[in-house]
Amino acid sequence: MIQWAMASHDLITLDPDILGGTPVFVGTRVPVKTMSEYLENSYSLGELLECFPSVGRELACKVLERSEFALLTAA
């Protein structure tokens, strides 16, 4: 069984006062979708983190891990 070090709300914030409720990395105003767009366009995770230093490597990796888990366990 996989145990998560962080709960979902510790990774992503949905708040109507922050970018109209767009899911953002917790503690930032960086939309989570930005990471997907960067990776889809062949940018590295390092390049994303350079452009958005408020998103820490650990946070970005946890979101990727959680996304992978959700995709692989979807019924």
N, C-alpha and C positions, 0 to 999 in steps of 0.2 A: 504494500500500500504506500502510495506517495503521500508524504506530509509536506504541506506548504509552510514555508517560513513566514509568509505574509498572506493575509486575507485579501480578497479582491478589492475591498475598499481601501486597503493599504497600498494598492498599486495604481488605481484609476479613480478619478473623481468625476462625478456627473453633478454639476451644480448649475442651476439656471442663471446664476450671477457670473459664471465663468464661461465665456464664449457661448452663451445661450444654451448651456447644458451639453455641449459637445464633450465626449469623453476625453479627458486630459490626464497626463501622468500626474499622479498625486504631488501636490506642492508646486506645480508649474502651471503654465498656461499653454503648454505644448500638447496639441491634439495627438492622441495615440495613433490616429490614422496617418500622421506624418511619418511615423516609423515604417509603416507598411509601404507608403509611397516611396520613401527613400530606398528600401530594400527591393521593391519592384523595379526601380529604375537603376539597379546595379550599383548603388552606393553601399559602402560598408557601414557596419554599426559604428565603427570609429568615426567615420565622416559625419554621421548623424549626431554623435555625441560632441564633436567639434562645433557643429553649427548650433546645437542646443545644449550648452553646458549645464543647464539646470536639470537635465535628465541624466541621472547618474547611470553608470554602467550596470550596477547591480539591479537597479529598478528596471532598466530596459531589458535585461536578461530575464528577470522574473516575469515580466509581461510576455515575452516571447515563449518562455516555458509554459506559462499558464495557457497561452493561446494554442500551443502545440497539444497540450493535454486535452483541452476542450475539443479540438478538432479530432483527435484520435479516439476519444471516448464518446463522441456524439453517436446517438443511436439512429 
